[in-house]
C-alpha cells in the first residue's frame, strides 16, 4: 500500500515539477549518448560515425522524452497542464478581449450568486430551529390586518393551549414590543435597547438552547418572580465584549409601561444562529428577551402572537380542522370574543417567507436569463476569435496535433475565462451581500443569514462550469469543422466565412434577441408596477419628514404627559428650520395594531369592527401632510378628564356611518368610554403601498396611553443638523433621554 501510494504521489508531483524533471532527463539522456559515443570511439570508429551510430541506436530523443513523461506522470493531467499554460499565454497576447469577457462574465455570475444566496437563505434553507417543518404560525382572521388581527388575547392563548390535541405545545411573544421603551442605565448616557417579552416555553418549543447559561424557569415567568433576561448574541458581543462571566450579573433596565424596571439578572446568552428579527420581525434588531407576565397584559386585548409545534403524527390540515371545531366551543365560554374569532394556521416557514416567494423566484429567473444572454454573447466573441486564429489552428493540425486535442484546448480556454469570471463574480456578489448585511433595516426575512457560504460557492462552480461548456462548445465545433487544406492555401490568417458559420452566428444572435425580449418585457412590467407605486396616494407627504423616538418624563401619568409634550413641541417648533412638529406612537407603513371601532348602530353586529389606531399629539397631521376633510384637529384642550375625541379616516366613516355625517357621532371600542368623532381625514396607507387603506382612528395622546413616542418633524435641514439642534432641547427637558438618531420617513 505504501509503495503504491508513493508511486501515485510521485506521478502527481511529476505533473507540476515538469521543468526540473525535464532538465534532469535531458542531462541523463546526454550522459547516455556521451557514454555511447565514447564507447564507439574506443572501438576505433571515427568520431562522426560514432556519434551517428549512438543516436541511431538510442532512437528519437523526442519519443524517449514523451515515453518517460508518460511513465513518470499522469498523461491526462500533463496534457491539461500544457493546455492551461498555452491558454494563459494566448489570453495574455489579447488582454483587451480577455478583460472584456471576464468582466461580462463576472457581472453575470456575480448577480446570479448574490440572488441565489438570498433565495437560498429566504426560500430554500429551513428555519434555524429544531424540526422547523412542525412549527406552525397561528393567525386570526386569515392573518390579515394589523397586529391585533394576527394575535390573541391572553385568555385565548391559555384556553387554546389547554384544550387543543394537535399541538405538542403552544407558545407566544408580545407583538407590541414597541409599546415598551427599554433603556439600559447605570453606565453613562441611557442606552435605548430593544427587548421582547416571550412566554416561558418560547425557546424550548423552538429548540433554541443558550450557548451560555440557561432558559427561564417557571418561577421567573410568574408575576413577582425574579426579573431575568436572555441576551442576544450580537448585543452580548457589542455591549459586553463577549464576556463569559456575564451570567448571574445584574443590569439596570428602565422600561415603561412594564413591570420590568430595575435590576435584571442575566441568566443566559442565545446562540448566534438565533435572530428573532429575521424570522418574526424583519428589519428589527432585538437585544434581549424577558419573560412575559401574562397578568400585566391580560387587559390589553389581542397582543400575543402564537407559534405551535405539531405532534409528530399530526398534519397541518388535521390541526386546522381541530381549530375550526375547537374555537366555537371556546367562544361559548368567552362572550367577549368575536363571533368569528378563529385561528388560521400556516407553516411557520410559509408565514416568514411566503409573500416573498414569487418576487424572489422571478428575480432569480431574470438573472438566469441575463447570464444566458452573457454566455451567448461570449460564444459569439469566441467564434469570431476562432475565425481570426484559423491559420494557427490549421498549422498545428498539419504538424500532427489531433482535432480532439484542439477541442480540449479551446474548452480549456473557455473554462479559464469562466473561472476568472467566477472569481470576479464572487467578489461582486460578496460586495452586494455586504451591502445588504449593513442595511439591516431592510424588511427582508433571514437577511442576517445571507452570506457567501459553501452552498453559494457550489452554485458558483455549477453555473461557471455550465457557462464554460455553453459558450465553449460552439467555437470548438466551429474549429473542428475547419478544412485545413483550404485554410493553408488562403493568404489570410482567418477562417473562411462559410454558410454554416453564418448560420451558427445568426442562430446565436436570434437567441440573444429572444432572451433579451423576455427580459425587456419583464423589465417593462416591473417598471409599470413601479410607476404605479409612485402614483399611489399615500395620504401623507413623507418628503422632508424625519422621526426620532423620544421619552417624555412622567409620560406614564396622563395629567403630566400633555403639558410635557406641549413644552417639548413648542420648543422644537421654535428652532430655526423646523416647519412643523408632532408626535405619534406608530408611524404609517411601519408597525401597526388595530383596536375595535364600532358605531352605536353596529354595536350588536357579531362580526369584528376593527381599526388601525394611532395615538398622536396636536400638530401631527400637519407635520405629516395628512388632509383633514371635515371637522377639526385634536388640541391640547382634549385632556384626560374630558370625553375622548377621535379623528377617523374616510374608510372608517364609510363603514360605520355610510348615510350620515360622522362628526359628533359616538364610537365604541377605542376606549373604556364612548369616544366622540371630531374630524375625518383622507385615507392613509398604513400597511403597504399595494394594500388599500383600512379603517383608522387617531386619538389624542393626552387621553390614551401611547405605545412609545415618535417625534416627527418637517424640515428642509439635513438630518445631522436636525439631530444637533433637537437633542439638546430634549436632554434639557429630560436628562434621561436616550441618544437615539433621527431617520427619514421617506
HUZI-V668754 format. One record per backbone hydrogen bond with DSSP energy under -1.0 kcal/mol. CO is the residue of the C=O (numbers start at 0). NH is the residue of the N-H. E is the energy in kcal/mol with one decimal. If there is no record, write none. Layout:
CO&NH&E ; CO&NH&E
This chain:
0&4&-2.5 ; 1&5&-2.4 ; 2&6&-2.4 ; 3&7&-2.5 ; 4&8&-2.7 ; 5&9&-2.5 ; 6&10&-2.1 ; 7&11&-2.0 ; 8&12&-2.6 ; 9&13&-2.1 ; 10&14&-1.1 ; 12&16&-1.2 ; 16&20&-1.7 ; 17&21&-2.9 ; 18&22&-2.3 ; 19&23&-2.1 ; 20&24&-2.5 ; 21&25&-2.9 ; 22&26&-2.3 ; 23&27&-2.3 ; 24&28&-2.9 ; 25&29&-2.7 ; 26&30&-2.3 ; 27&31&-2.2 ; 28&32&-2.7 ; 29&33&-2.7 ; 30&34&-2.1 ; 31&35&-2.1 ; 32&36&-2.9 ; 33&37&-2.4 ; 34&38&-2.1 ; 35&39&-2.1 ; 36&40&-2.2 ; 37&41&-2.1 ; 39&44&-1.9 ; 40&43&-2.0 ; 45&49&-3.4 ; 46&50&-2.4 ; 47&51&-2.3 ; 48&52&-2.8 ; 49&53&-1.9 ; 50&54&-2.2 ; 51&55&-2.4 ; 52&56&-2.8 ; 53&57&-1.8 ; 54&58&-2.0 ; 59&63&-1.9 ; 60&64&-2.6 ; 61&65&-2.4 ; 62&66&-2.6 ; 63&67&-2.4 ; 64&68&-2.7 ; 65&69&-2.4 ; 66&70&-1.8 ; 67&71&-2.3 ; 68&72&-2.1 ; 73&77&-2.6 ; 74&78&-2.7 ; 75&79&-2.2 ; 76&80&-2.6 ; 77&81&-2.3 ; 78&82&-2.9 ; 79&83&-2.6 ; 80&84&-2.5 ; 81&85&-2.5 ; 82&86&-2.7 ; 83&87&-2.4 ; 84&88&-2.1 ; 85&89&-2.4 ; 86&90&-2.5 ; 87&91&-2.0 ; 88&92&-1.3 ; 93&97&-2.1 ; 94&98&-2.8 ; 95&99&-2.4 ; 96&100&-2.4 ; 97&101&-2.6 ; 98&102&-2.5 ; 99&103&-2.6 ; 100&104&-2.6 ; 101&105&-2.7 ; 102&106&-2.3 ; 103&107&-2.1 ; 104&108&-3.1 ; 105&109&-2.7 ; 106&110&-2.2 ; 107&111&-1.7 ; 108&112&-2.8 ; 109&113&-2.5 ; 110&114&-2.3 ; 111&115&-2.7 ; 112&116&-2.4 ; 113&117&-1.7 ; 114&118&-2.8 ; 115&119&-3.2 ; 116&120&-2.0 ; 117&121&-2.7 ; 118&122&-2.8 ; 118&123&-1.7 ; 119&124&-3.2 ; 126&128&-2.3 ; 130&133&-1.8 ; 131&134&-1.6 ; 133&309&-2.8 ; 134&347&-2.2 ; 135&307&-2.7 ; 136&345&-2.1 ; 138&343&-4.4 ; 139&142&-1.9 ; 140&143&-1.2 ; 145&148&-1.5 ; 146&149&-1.9 ; 151&302&-1.6 ; 151&303&-2.4 ; 152&156&-2.1 ; 153&157&-2.4 ; 154&158&-2.6 ; 155&159&-2.7 ; 156&160&-2.4 ; 157&161&-1.7 ; 158&162&-2.1 ; 159&163&-2.0 ; 165&310&-2.4 ; 168&308&-2.4 ; 170&306&-2.2 ; 171&198&-2.8 ; 172&304&-2.7 ; 174&176&-1.2 ; 175&178&-1.6 ; 181&192&-1.6 ; 182&253&-2.6 ; 183&190&-2.4 ; 190&183&-2.9 ; 193&286&-2.5 ; 193&287&-1.6 ; 195&289&-2.0 ; 196&173&-2.8 ; 197&291&-2.5 ; 198&201&-2.0 ; 200&204&-2.2 ; 201&205&-1.7 ; 202&206&-1.3 ; 202&207&-2.5 ; 205&129&-2.0 ; 211&268&-2.2 ; 218&221&-1.3 ; 221&224&-2.4 ; 226&264&-2.7 ; 228&266&-2.5 ; 229&288&-2.7 ; 230&269&-3.0 ; 231&235&-2.3 ; 232&236&-2.3 ; 233&237&-2.9 ; 234&238&-3.0 ; 235&239&-1.3 ; 235&241&-1.9 ; 239&242&-1.2 ; 242&245&-1.4 ; 245&248&-2.2 ; 248&265&-2.7 ; 250&263&-3.1 ; 251&184&-2.3 ; 252&261&-3.6 ; 253&182&-1.8 ; 255&180&-1.8 ; 258&260&-1.3 ; 261&252&-2.5 ; 263&250&-2.6 ; 264&228&-2.0 ; 265&247&-3.3 ; 266&213&-2.5 ; 267&230&-2.4 ; 268&210&-2.2 ; 268&211&-1.4 ; 270&273&-1.5 ; 274&278&-1.2 ; 275&279&-2.9 ; 276&280&-1.1 ; 277&445&-1.2 ; 280&283&-1.8 ; 286&231&-2.7 ; 287&195&-1.6 ; 288&229&-2.4 ; 289&197&-2.4 ; 291&293&-1.0 ; 292&296&-1.1 ; 296&299&-1.8 ; 300&302&-1.0 ; 302&174&-2.5 ; 303&151&-2.6 ; 304&172&-1.6 ; 305&137&-2.0 ; 306&170&-3.0 ; 307&135&-2.9 ; 308&167&-3.3 ; 310&313&-1.9 ; 314&318&-2.1 ; 315&319&-2.5 ; 316&320&-2.3 ; 317&321&-2.2 ; 318&322&-2.1 ; 319&323&-2.4 ; 320&324&-1.6 ; 321&325&-2.3 ; 322&326&-2.3 ; 325&329&-1.9 ; 326&330&-2.7 ; 327&331&-1.2 ; 333&336&-1.8 ; 337&340&-1.4 ; 343&138&-3.0 ; 345&136&-3.3 ; 346&350&-2.4 ; 347&351&-2.3 ; 348&352&-2.5 ; 349&353&-2.4 ; 352&355&-1.3 ; 353&356&-1.1 ; 355&359&-2.5 ; 356&360&-2.4 ; 357&361&-2.5 ; 358&362&-2.3 ; 359&363&-2.5 ; 360&364&-2.6 ; 361&365&-2.2 ; 362&366&-2.3 ; 363&367&-1.7 ; 364&368&-2.5 ; 365&369&-2.1 ; 366&370&-2.1 ; 367&371&-2.0 ; 368&372&-2.4 ; 369&373&-2.2 ; 370&374&-2.4 ; 371&375&-2.2 ; 372&376&-2.4 ; 373&377&-2.6 ; 374&378&-2.5 ; 375&379&-2.1 ; 376&380&-2.2 ; 377&381&-2.6 ; 378&382&-2.2 ; 379&383&-2.1 ; 380&384&-2.0 ; 381&385&-2.7 ; 382&386&-2.1 ; 383&387&-1.6 ; 386&389&-1.2 ; 386&494&-1.9 ; 388&392&-2.1 ; 389&393&-2.5 ; 390&394&-2.5 ; 391&395&-2.0 ; 392&396&-2.4 ; 393&397&-2.6 ; 394&398&-1.7 ; 395&400&-2.5 ; 396&399&-1.6 ; 401&405&-1.8 ; 402&406&-2.5 ; 403&407&-2.4 ; 404&408&-2.0 ; 405&409&-2.2 ; 406&410&-2.5 ; 407&411&-2.5 ; 408&412&-2.0 ; 409&413&-2.2 ; 410&414&-2.5 ; 411&415&-2.3 ; 412&416&-2.5 ; 413&417&-2.6 ; 414&418&-2.8 ; 415&419&-2.5 ; 416&420&-2.4 ; 417&421&-2.6 ; 418&422&-2.2 ; 419&423&-2.2 ; 420&424&-2.8 ; 421&425&-2.5 ; 422&426&-1.5 ; 423&427&-2.2 ; 424&428&-3.1 ; 425&429&-2.6 ; 426&430&-1.9 ; 427&431&-2.2 ; 428&432&-2.8 ; 429&433&-2.2 ; 430&434&-1.9 ; 431&435&-2.1 ; 432&436&-2.5 ; 433&437&-1.9 ; 438&441&-2.0 ; 441&443&-2.3 ; 443&446&-1.2 ; 445&448&-1.3 ; 446&449&-1.4 ; 450&452&-1.6 ; 452&456&-2.3 ; 453&457&-2.4 ; 454&458&-2.2 ; 455&459&-2.2 ; 456&460&-2.4 ; 457&461&-2.3 ; 458&462&-2.6 ; 459&463&-2.4 ; 460&464&-2.6 ; 461&465&-2.5 ; 462&466&-2.4 ; 463&467&-2.4 ; 464&468&-2.1 ; 465&469&-2.6 ; 466&470&-2.8 ; 467&471&-1.2 ; 468&472&-1.8 ; 471&475&-1.5 ; 472&476&-2.7 ; 473&477&-2.0 ; 474&478&-2.2 ; 475&479&-2.2 ; 476&480&-1.6 ; 478&481&-1.8 ; 482&486&-2.1 ; 483&487&-2.5 ; 484&488&-1.6 ; 485&489&-1.3 ; 492&390&-2.8 ; 495&497&-1.6 ; 497&501&-2.1 ; 498&502&-2.8 ; 499&503&-2.3 ; 500&504&-2.3 ; 501&505&-2.5 ; 502&506&-2.4 ; 503&507&-2.1 ; 504&508&-2.3 ; 505&509&-2.7 ; 506&510&-2.3 ; 507&511&-2.4 ; 508&512&-2.6 ; 509&513&-2.5 ; 510&514&-2.6 ; 511&515&-2.7 ; 512&516&-2.3 ; 513&517&-1.8 ; 514&518&-2.4 ; 515&519&-2.8 ; 516&520&-2.8 ; 517&521&-2.4 ; 518&522&-3.0 ; 519&523&-2.4 ; 520&524&-2.4 ; 521&525&-2.5 ; 522&526&-2.7 ; 523&527&-2.5 ; 524&528&-2.4 ; 525&529&-2.6 ; 526&530&-2.8 ; 527&531&-2.2 ; 528&532&-2.2 ; 529&533&-2.1 ; 530&534&-1.4 ; 537&684&-2.3 ; 541&544&-1.5 ; 543&714&-2.4 ; 544&744&-2.9 ; 545&712&-2.5 ; 546&742&-2.1 ; 547&710&-3.6 ; 551&554&-2.0 ; 553&556&-1.8 ; 556&559&-1.1 ; 556&560&-2.2 ; 557&561&-1.1 ; 559&563&-2.1 ; 560&564&-2.6 ; 561&565&-2.6 ; 562&566&-2.1 ; 563&567&-2.3 ; 564&568&-2.6 ; 565&569&-2.3 ; 566&570&-1.9 ; 567&571&-2.2 ; 568&572&-2.7 ; 571&574&-1.5 ; 574&577&-1.6 ; 579&713&-2.5 ; 581&711&-3.2 ; 582&616&-1.9 ; 583&709&-3.2 ; 586&589&-1.2 ; 591&146&-1.0 ; 592&612&-1.9 ; 594&610&-2.4 ; 597&667&-3.1 ; 599&602&-1.1 ; 601&604&-1.8 ; 605&338&-1.6 ; 608&596&-3.4 ; 610&594&-2.3 ; 611&696&-2.7 ; 613&698&-2.6 ; 614&584&-1.1 ; 615&700&-2.6 ; 616&619&-1.8 ; 618&622&-2.2 ; 619&623&-2.4 ; 620&625&-2.3 ; 623&540&-2.8 ; 626&681&-2.1 ; 629&679&-2.3 ; 634&637&-1.7 ; 636&638&-2.2 ; 638&641&-1.7 ; 643&675&-3.3 ; 645&677&-2.9 ; 646&697&-3.1 ; 647&680&-2.3 ; 648&652&-2.0 ; 649&653&-2.6 ; 650&654&-1.8 ; 651&655&-2.5 ; 652&656&-2.2 ; 656&659&-1.0 ; 661&664&-2.4 ; 664&676&-2.8 ; 666&674&-3.0 ; 667&597&-2.2 ; 674&666&-2.9 ; 675&645&-2.5 ; 676&663&-3.2 ; 677&631&-2.6 ; 678&647&-2.3 ; 679&628&-2.7 ; 679&629&-1.8 ; 680&649&-1.2 ; 685&588&-1.3 ; 694&611&-3.0 ; 695&648&-1.4 ; 696&613&-2.4 ; 697&646&-2.4 ; 698&615&-2.7 ; 699&702&-1.7 ; 699&703&-1.4 ; 705&707&-1.3 ; 708&549&-2.6 ; 709&583&-1.6 ; 710&547&-2.1 ; 711&581&-2.2 ; 712&545&-2.3 ; 713&578&-2.8 ; 713&579&-1.1 ; 717&721&-2.2 ; 718&722&-2.6 ; 719&723&-2.3 ; 720&724&-1.7 ; 721&725&-2.7 ; 722&726&-2.1 ; 725&729&-2.1 ; 726&730&-2.7 ; 727&731&-1.7 ; 728&732&-1.9 ; 729&733&-2.2 ; 733&736&-2.3 ; 737&739&-1.9 ; 742&546&-2.7
